[in-house]
Amino acid sequence: MSKKDLYRPNVAMIIVSNNYPDKKEIFIAHRNDLDGVWQFPQGGIDKGEDVEEALFRELEEEIGTSKAKIVAEYPKWISYDFPQKIAKKMKPFKGQTQRYYLMKLKKSAEIKLDTKHPEFDDYKFVSVDEVLSLTAHFKKPVYETVINYFKKEGLL
């Protein structure tokens, strides 16, 4: 297995409310399997699936809507390693390599967490600064990098 193959291809999204850009409120969801862990929706890219197809499929699977539009894309793949406890469950992968998108919910979007395979049990919209105080420690460097990029671009 090559080094590239050790990282699961994944798509992730920073979702802003339909009040954007007037209000820069970011969607964050509470995992239903880890107490106190909040994160951005994300998910694996299936074999043969293009990144944007995976993006909208994961949006629907994780928060019950695909009614959103792409505002911007982080220009590179960004990777992180799983903590040891998680890595055991995710074999043969040692981490994920992700493509990040900034997305805006459409006014008609309805968030429904009771999806076919629910991953979240709660959600809220928070300020850009509040996001990092709520997120899983091993994802924080990636979140900081992506958020800082979108801030520098004047998008957050």
C-alpha positions in Angstrom: 0.0 0.0 0.0 1.5 3.4 -1.0 1.7 6.3 1.4 -1.2 8.0 -0.5 -3.3 4.9 0.0 -2.9 5.1 3.7 -5.2 8.2 3.7 -8.9 7.8 3.0 -10.2 10.3 0.4 -12.8 12.5 2.1 -14.9 15.6 1.5 -15.6 18.1 4.2 -17.7 21.2 4.4 -17.9 24.4 6.3 -21.5 25.4 6.0 -22.8 28.9 6.6 -26.4 29.8 7.1 -28.6 31.4 4.5 -27.9 34.8 6.2 -24.4 34.7 4.7 -22.6 37.0 4.0 -24.4 39.4 6.3 -24.0 37.0 9.2 -21.1 34.6 9.2 -22.6 31.8 11.3 -21.0 28.4 10.9 -22.9 25.1 11.2 -21.4 22.6 13.6 -22.9 19.3 14.6 -22.6 17.2 17.8 -21.6 13.5 17.2 -24.0 11.0 18.5 -21.3 8.5 19.4 -18.8 10.8 21.2 -19.8 13.0 24.1 -19.0 16.6 23.7 -17.5 16.3 20.2 -18.6 18.8 17.6 -17.5 18.8 14.0 -18.1 19.8 10.4 -20.0 17.3 8.2 -17.7 15.1 6.2 -17.5 11.7 4.6 -15.7 9.4 2.3 -15.5 9.7 -1.4 -16.7 6.4 -3.0 -14.7 4.7 -5.7 -15.6 6.3 -9.1 -17.4 9.3 -7.5 -16.2 12.8 -8.2 -15.5 15.1 -5.3 -18.5 17.4 -5.8 -20.8 14.4 -6.2 -19.5 13.1 -2.9 -19.9 16.6 -1.4 -23.7 16.8 -2.1 -24.3 13.1 -1.3 -22.6 13.5 2.1 -24.5 16.7 2.8 -27.8 14.8 2.3 -26.6 11.7 4.3 -25.3 13.7 7.2 -27.7 16.6 7.6 -30.7 15.6 5.5 -30.5 18.2 2.8 -28.5 18.9 -0.3 -30.0 22.4 -0.7 -26.8 24.4 -0.6 -24.4 26.1 -3.0 -20.7 26.1 -3.1 -19.2 29.5 -2.2 -15.5 28.5 -2.4 -13.1 25.6 -2.3 -9.9 25.2 -0.3 -7.3 24.9 -3.0 -5.5 21.8 -1.8 -6.0 18.4 -0.3 -5.3 18.5 3.5 -4.6 15.4 5.6 -4.7 14.4 9.2 -3.9 11.2 11.1 -6.5 9.4 13.2 -5.8 9.1 17.0 -4.8 5.5 17.8 -8.2 4.6 19.2 -10.0 5.6 16.0 -7.2 4.3 13.7 -7.9 0.7 14.9 -11.5 1.0 13.6 -10.5 2.6 10.3 -7.9 0.1 9.1 -6.2 0.0 6.7 -6.3 3.8 6.8 -4.0 5.8 9.1 -5.9 9.1 8.5 -7.9 11.1 6.0 -7.1 13.4 3.1 -9.8 15.9 2.6 -11.1 18.4 0.2 -12.9 21.3 2.0 -15.7 23.5 0.6 -17.3 26.6 2.0 -21.1 26.1 1.4 -24.1 28.3 1.9 -27.5 26.8 2.8 -30.3 27.8 0.5 -33.4 29.5 2.2 -35.4 26.3 1.4 -32.9 24.0 3.2 -34.3 22.1 6.2 -31.7 20.4 8.4 -32.8 16.9 9.5 -30.4 14.9 11.6 -32.6 11.8 11.7 -31.1 10.4 8.5 -30.8 6.8 7.4 -27.6 6.4 9.4 -27.5 9.3 11.8 -24.1 10.6 12.9 -25.3 13.7 14.8 -27.8 14.4 17.5 -27.6 18.1 17.7 -26.4 21.1 15.7 -26.0 24.9 16.1 -24.7 27.8 14.2 -21.7 29.5 15.9 -19.3 32.3 15.2 -16.1 31.6 13.4 -14.1 32.1 16.6 -16.3 29.8 18.6 -15.9 26.9 16.2 -12.3 26.1 17.2 -13.2 25.9 20.9 -15.8 23.2 20.3 -14.0 20.9 17.8 -12.2 17.6 18.2 -8.6 18.1 19.2 -7.1 16.0 16.4 -9.0 17.9 13.7 -8.3 21.3 15.1 -5.1 22.0 13.1 -7.0 21.2 9.8 -10.0 23.3 10.9 -7.7 26.3 11.8 -5.8 26.0 8.4 -9.0 26.0 6.4 -10.8 28.6 8.4 -7.8 30.9 8.3 -7.6 30.5 4.5 -11.3 31.5 4.1 -10.8 34.4 6.5 -7.7 35.6 4.5 -9.8 35.4 1.3 -12.5 37.6 3.0 -15.1 34.8 3.0 -15.3 34.3 6.8 
